[in-house]
Amino acid sequence: MDASTKLSILADAAKYDASCSSSGSARGNAPGGLGNGAVGGICHSWAADGRCVSLLKVLLSNACAYDCAYCVNRRSNDVPRAGFEPEELVRLVIDFYKRNYIEGVFISSAVLGCPDHTMERMIGVAKTLRVRERWNGYLHLKAIPGSSVELVDEAARWADRVSVNVELPSRASLARVAPDKTPAAIFGVMRALARASGFEPRKALPAAEAPDKLALPAPAGSAAEPVPLYAARPAPSGERSVMAARKGRARDPGSAVLPAGQTTQLVVGASPESDATILTLAENLYLAYDVRRVYYSAFMPAGRDPRVPALPGPPLLREHRLYQADWLFRFYGFRADEILGPDRPYLDADLDPKCAWALRNLDRFPVEVNRADYLELLRVPGIGPRSASRIVKARSKARLTADSLKALGVVMKRAAFFVTCSGSAPTLPGSTRRPAPDAAYARAALTDGAALALAPLQMEFDWGAP
Amino acid sequence: MTEPRVDIDEPVTLAHDGSWPGYLCACAEALNAPEPVPRVVGYDAPLGLFESRMAVARDDGRAAALWDRLTAKAGVPAMRIVLEAFLSERPDARTNAAVVIRRLRRDGAEALRDLADPVVLSVDKAANRSRREAERTTGIARLSELADGSWYAPLEPECDVLPLVADHFAARFAAMRFALHDLRRGRAVLHEPGRPWLLADGFALNRAVSDGEGDGAPGYIDPLMLSSDESRIRDLWRRYFSATAIEGRLNPGLQSAHIPKKYWRLLTEMGRG
């Protein structure tokens, strides 16, 4: 098989992993070496599906011993199989990197025999790149659930980021859809990665009795410990938000070991869990393991496997709303229980989660832009981190008016419902009307185009049907 | 015969030659001028009907002295914003940045917080624009290997970003001999391993080729100049690029929102070469 066909097969097999980011590492170039890390990450291109291309994302091999129902590479699926010789992949990375096509490489693999053997092969490529080629570009390695702690630690030594995928949002779904993977195998790796990047997962354990705890097998020289898994309940109110918890964490992009930490991914729509379950799990992963990103991947129905639903298309709208909610965790100081709860298990299809929250909490509005603190400003629909910090800067010099808000980048067609400028409500853009947030039209005015753009592909699946 | 009318509102402007040091010299002149403060414009700006314009000569020593004085007062991040605004080439950005320089001298970096002021805001936005264009350039520059083992990347950035991206590429490709060529402005960053990079005006990859007509679009590289491996690796990259898109989620609108079509011409994966 020629190199080009191999590359096509192994890129095609790797593309469902959503992780694209190349941020978090400030690895320097070595004398006579090639490449370095860019802390903010760099996108090098955008594919026809609109996703950014930053890393060469390939599998070392797609001949998998496992049989996960959602995965195109599962043992029982009939697809062409291929594998790179380590040397071929090293050559490809260097050739692409020197042309500035890529920021680095994301190496993953189907499970070849056993997890440890697969990890050893990926680590071999990583080591060649770092040592022989003196390459310092961004290296993301996928860890295989169930790998030994020693191999996870070694992967962390060479990589900027290592990830292990949660895959399914509950233990029951994991057992049904990905029978070869166990919660202990996944969370054991996640715990090892947290430690490798200098974060002690034990500290983050909630003291309260979580209903779903599991004793992981003890690593050599320490006692078994409970780890929170798939907690059905959100963190108790009063618990800090993901954003607040992260502020206190020391992270060193210049660290030699795993500077960009770990990420994870789960499949949305291949199992019956609600958005509330997914977001609660995501929040717990951010808090308990210092995961940098949780990626949500709309289930792409691939072939007929009775363990997963036969959706007409991927649930893209649902994925989009989950990402929006995830942003609220990380950059807006929201907690999961503010966004969803047992009485409200799904995100609103027509509104972004921040608008939906604001309309449920009208007692907190309007916010006076000349007085409100940064966190209050962040909660206003139409104001993001950039415009909030611009507001805080600008008002130290002058009183802000509706016109100045617009100039500072505030989206007035949303914010007008929720702010006052020196006591008076701004008018809606293009009208003389002063919006009252409880007006019947507020919801309609705040509806965004996502449902229209993404929903035709999304249909309900009746989980109760036989 | 009547006396020529003297208009006390007659605008006085100071013209610079378009270079960064020349611009700083005009700003230095404006700082010393009495009220009303003269506007700083380029030599090539159209002359207003009642405008009286004074050309300020470029003097690199004077420019460096002003830069040092301002940096001592306002700090490096504030002065970087001024430089970025200058490089944005937005209408009025340079004139407004000259006003901001005056305020920086008086109030220090604090002056940049006044974003409710249209002049400060326009400088802030112009600087953001340059910064974003520089970030984009670090991603979409495509280097080609030439037959002599050196590397060449043609660029067409909206802003004059070469001074903002040169350090990045020099650190990343420290062991490579390369040229980053801004086709719009005819300038290039030239890098040799082990030496600091240089900015060269009036650069052409191959004069003989670019002086002749009909050798293709700007940025075109004669295949004879390329290394023997170049076209094979470009093909591999195109193969990868098309394989990595998920068929079930094709979204060309989103793609061109991220990377507008005007940039596609120089992107290997979008069909160039």
Interface residues (C-beta under 8 A of the other chain):
Chain A: A3 S4 L7 S8 A11 D12 A14 K15 Y16 G28 N29 P31 G32 G33 L34 G35 N36 A38 G40 I42 C43 H44 S45 W46 A47 A48 D49 G50 R51 C52 V53 S54 L56 K57 V58 L92 D95 F96 K98 R99 N100 Y101 E103 A298 M300 G313 P314 L316 R390 K393 A394 R395 S396 K397 A398 R399 L400 S404 A407 L408
Chain B: R113 D114 L115 A116 D117 P118 L121 E135 T138 G139 I140 A141 R142 L143 S144 E145 W151 A153 H168 A171 R172 F173 A174 A175 M176 D229 I233 D235 L236 W237 R239 Y240 F241 S242 A243 T244 A245 I246 G248 R249 L250 N251 P252 G253 L254 Q255 A257 H258 I259 L267 T268 E269
